[in-house]
Amino acid sequence: MQDAEHPAQAADRDVEQKRTWYSPVAEIYYNARPAYPQEHISRAIALTQLSPDASILEVGCGPGNATIAFAEFGFAMTCLEPNPDFCRLAQRNCAPYPNVKICHNTFEEWDKQGHQFDAVLFANAFHWIPPEIRYAKAAEALRDDGYLILLWNLTPEPRYAVYQALEEVYQAYAPSLVRYEGAETQAEILTGFAQDILDSGCFRDLVTEQIACEVTYTIDDFLNLLSTLRRLEPQTKNLLFAELRQKLHKFGDTVQLSFLSAVHVAQKII
């Protein structure tokens, strides 16, 4: 029988995974993932009443998909990102914004060194942080009147009829892609995220808003998106994508995708 993994070994593995998980698709990620709705960005800023000189800590900034949307308002941003490839892209993408600092570090290892922020931002990154760390450390990083901001874009999905045509290909080459959520399930997922915030005991006055989004991708762009959702070995990826292209062309040259996008804003409990 295999020995149980020591908690410290598991933690080391998780940290290493964060550093390398998206490396093969780092550049693709920035272009393939749908943008966060501007309505959510504006709403988060209004709810938190962030002044132009406010400071934001962003955890897991990736290549800067959400960072830029906030940086355009002139906020001072400290952005943590464990993946070195994402760090390089974030530094490039945020170069026009001198108030943005990209730090190659995990949230778990990061030392706030007495700094406190007006807001802590996670954009599709909150689930990467262990529950026993994410709420308490986010609260510790905030000023007494500070806010937690969570942005979510759930998985963009084609129409169910299209998914059904693709499912047998997923099953053959990438069984982890055999999953269809739909709007109802995605709404339940978002409700669960919101309840977790309240149950943490670290935040209050939660406001949550969501938008049903639709995007149109070319077939190549859709396949690029898939490569950012699951880690695929090159040979498997080539076979998978070749068969998916054949299936998708029967529906046309583009793929209509839908998903729920949400913003959660809550204030630190003093």
Secondary structure per residue as TSV (DSSP state, phi and psi in degrees):
chain	resnum	aa	ss	phi	psi
A	1	M	-	360.0	136.9
A	2	Q	-	-70.9	137.9
A	3	D	-	-65.2	145.6
A	4	A	-	-67.0	145.4
A	5	E	-	-75.6	132.0
A	6	H	-	-66.4	140.5
A	7	P	H	-52.8	-37.2
A	8	A	H	-66.7	-36.4
A	9	Q	H	-67.0	-40.8
A	10	A	H	-62.2	-41.5
A	11	A	H	-63.2	-43.0
A	12	D	H	-62.1	-41.3
A	13	R	H	-64.1	-42.4
A	14	D	H	-62.8	-41.9
A	15	V	H	-63.6	-43.4
A	16	E	H	-64.7	-37.9
A	17	Q	H	-61.6	-41.6
A	18	K	H	-62.5	-33.5
A	19	R	H	-73.8	-24.6
A	20	T	H	-123.0	-11.0
A	21	W	T	-54.2	-47.1
A	22	Y	T	-96.6	3.0
A	23	S	G	-54.0	-43.2
A	24	P	G	-63.8	-19.6
A	25	V	G	-127.7	26.2
A	26	A	H	-58.3	-48.7
A	27	E	H	-67.6	-40.8
A	28	I	H	-62.1	-39.8
A	29	Y	H	-54.7	-45.9
A	30	Y	H	-61.1	-37.3
A	31	N	H	-90.9	-26.8
A	32	A	H	-88.5	-32.9
A	33	R	S	-72.3	137.9
A	34	P	-	-66.0	149.4
A	35	A	-	-70.3	153.1
A	36	Y	-	-75.1	134.0
A	37	P	-	-57.2	136.6
A	38	Q	H	-61.2	-28.0
A	39	E	H	-60.0	-38.5
A	40	H	H	-70.4	-38.9
A	41	I	H	-62.9	-50.1
A	42	S	H	-62.4	-39.4
A	43	R	H	-67.0	-41.2
A	44	A	H	-61.7	-42.3
A	45	I	H	-66.8	-38.7
A	46	A	H	-67.9	-43.2
A	47	L	H	-66.6	-36.0
A	48	T	H	-87.5	-9.1
A	49	Q	T	52.4	44.7
A	50	L	-	-70.0	127.1
A	51	S	-	-80.6	163.3
A	52	P	T	-57.9	-24.8
A	53	D	T	-99.9	18.1
A	54	A	-	-69.2	156.7
A	55	S	E	-113.1	140.3
A	56	I	E	-127.9	134.0
A	57	L	E	-100.6	119.4
A	58	E	E	-105.9	130.3
A	59	V	E	-106.6	124.6
A	60	G	S	69.8	56.9
A	61	C	-	-72.6	-13.5
A	62	G	T	59.4	-144.1
A	63	P	T	-81.8	4.8
A	64	G	T	104.9	20.6
A	65	N	T	-56.4	-43.2
A	66	A	T	-95.7	-24.9
A	67	T	H	-55.5	-48.1
A	68	I	H	-61.6	-37.4
A	69	A	H	-60.9	-34.6
A	70	F	H	-85.7	-36.6
A	71	A	H	-60.8	-30.4
A	72	E	T	-62.2	-17.9
A	73	F	T	-88.4	-3.4
A	74	G	T	89.2	6.1
A	75	F	-	-63.5	149.2
A	76	A	E	-80.5	119.9
A	77	M	E	-122.6	130.4
A	78	T	E	-108.6	119.7
A	79	C	E	-118.9	122.3
A	80	L	E	-97.5	134.1
A	81	E	-	-151.0	119.6
A	82	P	-	-78.6	-20.6
A	83	N	-	-85.0	120.7
A	84	P	H	-64.3	-32.3
A	85	D	H	-69.2	-41.0
A	86	F	H	-63.9	-39.4
A	87	C	H	-58.5	-45.8
A	88	R	H	-62.0	-42.2
A	89	L	H	-67.2	-41.0
A	90	A	H	-63.3	-40.8
A	91	Q	H	-62.6	-40.6
A	92	R	H	-66.7	-47.9
A	93	N	H	-69.9	-27.9
A	94	C	T	-98.6	6.9
A	95	A	T	-54.6	-34.5
A	96	P	T	-71.2	-5.4
A	97	Y	-	-116.8	95.2
A	98	P	T	-66.0	-16.1
A	99	N	T	-86.7	3.4
A	100	V	E	-102.5	127.5
A	101	K	E	-118.6	122.7
A	102	I	E	-98.9	125.5
A	103	C	E	-117.7	126.7
A	104	H	-	-81.6	92.1
A	105	N	-	-165.0	155.3
A	106	T	-	-87.5	157.5
A	107	F	T	-64.4	-37.9
A	108	E	T	-61.8	-39.4
A	109	E	T	-88.5	-16.1
A	110	W	-	-65.4	135.4
A	111	D	-	-107.3	115.4
A	112	K	-	-71.0	-14.2
A	113	Q	T	48.6	42.5
A	114	G	T	83.1	-8.1
A	115	H	-	-73.4	141.2
A	116	Q	-	-131.8	147.9
A	117	F	E	-120.0	159.6
A	118	D	E	-77.3	-27.2
A	119	A	E	-150.7	148.1
A	120	V	E	-116.3	125.8
A	121	L	E	-114.2	132.1
A	122	F	E	-125.6	124.4
A	123	A	E	-115.0	103.1
A	124	N	S	53.4	32.7
A	125	A	-	-126.7	-9.1
A	126	F	G	-62.6	-36.9
A	127	H	G	-70.4	-12.5
A	128	W	G	-77.4	-18.1
A	129	I	S	-96.9	131.9
A	130	P	-	-56.2	139.2
A	131	P	H	-55.4	-34.5
A	132	E	H	-71.5	-10.2
A	133	I	H	-109.8	-43.6
A	134	R	H	-61.5	-43.9
A	135	Y	H	-72.9	-50.3
A	136	A	H	-63.8	-43.2
A	137	K	H	-71.9	-35.2
A	138	A	H	-62.2	-43.1
A	139	A	H	-64.6	-40.6
A	140	E	H	-62.9	-30.6
A	141	A	T	-79.7	-7.1
A	142	L	E	-99.4	148.9
A	143	R	E	-64.9	167.4
A	144	D	E	-60.0	-29.4
A	145	D	E	-104.4	20.0
A	146	G	E	-79.4	169.4
A	147	Y	E	-128.7	146.8
A	148	L	E	-94.7	130.2
A	149	I	E	-121.5	120.6
A	150	L	E	-115.7	127.1
A	151	L	E	-109.5	138.6
A	152	W	E	-134.3	128.9
A	153	N	E	-114.3	109.9
A	154	L	-	-75.3	176.1
A	155	T	-	-63.0	120.8
A	156	P	-	-67.8	130.5
A	157	E	E	-128.5	145.5
A	158	P	E	-75.6	173.7
A	159	R	-	-55.8	149.7
A	160	Y	H	-60.1	-34.8
A	161	A	H	-62.8	-37.4
A	162	V	H	-69.8	-44.1
A	163	Y	H	-57.2	-42.5
A	164	Q	H	-59.5	-36.9
A	165	A	H	-68.6	-28.2
A	166	L	H	-89.3	-18.0
A	167	E	H	-60.8	-39.5
A	168	E	H	-66.9	-30.1
A	169	V	H	-71.3	-43.8
A	170	Y	H	-55.9	-46.7
A	171	Q	H	-60.2	-36.5
A	172	A	H	-75.5	-36.2
A	173	Y	H	-117.3	-28.3
A	174	A	-	-148.5	75.2
A	175	P	G	-56.6	-23.5
A	176	S	G	-66.3	-16.8
A	177	L	G	-85.9	-5.2
A	178	V	-	-77.9	85.4
A	179	R	-	-163.9	129.6
A	180	Y	-	-128.8	120.4
A	181	E	-	-90.1	-54.9
A	182	G	H	77.2	166.6
A	183	A	H	-63.5	-38.3
A	184	E	H	-65.8	-46.3
A	185	T	H	-65.6	-40.5
A	186	Q	H	-63.7	-36.1
A	187	A	H	-63.9	-38.3
A	188	E	H	-66.4	-38.5
A	189	I	H	-60.7	-45.4
A	190	L	H	-65.3	-37.2
A	191	T	H	-62.8	-39.8
A	192	G	H	-63.8	-41.9
A	193	F	H	-58.8	-44.8
A	194	A	H	-63.5	-42.7
A	195	Q	H	-64.8	-36.7
A	196	D	H	-60.1	-38.9
A	197	I	H	-61.5	-47.0
A	198	L	H	-66.4	-39.0
A	199	D	H	-70.3	-18.0
A	200	S	T	-65.9	-26.8
A	201	G	S	77.3	6.5
A	202	C	S	-103.1	-16.7
A	203	F	E	-137.6	154.5
A	204	R	E	-137.6	175.9
A	205	D	E	51.3	49.5
A	206	L	E	-68.3	131.4
A	207	V	E	-116.9	128.9
A	208	T	E	-130.7	132.4
A	209	E	E	-136.0	145.7
A	210	Q	E	-137.8	155.6
A	211	I	E	-133.4	136.9
A	212	A	E	-83.4	120.9
A	213	C	E	-113.0	148.8
A	214	E	E	-132.9	137.2
A	215	V	E	-135.2	153.0
A	216	T	E	-114.8	123.3
A	217	Y	E	-115.2	148.8
A	218	T	E	-68.2	165.6
A	219	I	H	-61.9	-41.9
A	220	D	H	-62.4	-41.3
A	221	D	H	-66.3	-37.1
A	222	F	H	-64.0	-41.8
A	223	L	H	-66.1	-37.1
A	224	N	H	-61.3	-41.4
A	225	L	H	-59.9	-44.0
A	226	L	H	-58.1	-37.3
A	227	S	H	-67.5	-17.6
A	228	T	H	-93.3	-9.2
A	229	L	H	-93.0	-30.0
A	230	R	S	-138.4	145.0
A	231	R	-	-82.5	122.5
A	232	L	-	-122.5	135.6
A	233	E	-	-69.2	144.9
A	234	P	H	-52.1	-45.2
A	235	Q	H	-66.4	-44.2
A	236	T	H	-61.8	-43.3
A	237	K	H	-59.4	-44.0
A	238	N	H	-63.1	-44.0
A	239	L	H	-66.8	-43.8
A	240	L	H	-59.7	-49.9
A	241	F	H	-66.9	-35.9
A	242	A	H	-61.6	-44.2
A	243	E	H	-74.2	-35.1
A	244	L	H	-64.1	-39.2
A	245	R	H	-58.6	-44.4
A	246	Q	H	-60.5	-43.6
A	247	K	H	-65.9	-44.6
A	248	L	H	-68.3	-34.4
A	249	H	H	-62.0	-22.0
A	250	K	T	-69.2	-18.7
A	251	F	T	-101.7	-2.5
A	252	G	-	123.8	-171.8
A	253	D	S	-92.6	-6.5
A	254	T	E	-129.7	166.0
A	255	V	E	-126.5	123.1
A	256	Q	E	-86.8	125.5
A	257	L	E	-120.4	146.7
A	258	S	E	-133.8	151.9
A	259	F	E	-165.6	164.1
A	260	L	E	-97.6	137.4
A	261	S	E	-118.3	141.8
A	262	A	E	-142.5	158.5
A	263	V	E	-129.1	133.1
A	264	H	E	-116.8	129.9
A	265	V	E	-129.8	127.8
A	266	A	E	-143.3	148.8
A	267	Q	E	-97.6	145.3
A	268	K	E	-61.5	137.1
A	269	I	-	-84.3	125.2
A	270	I	-	-86.4	360.0
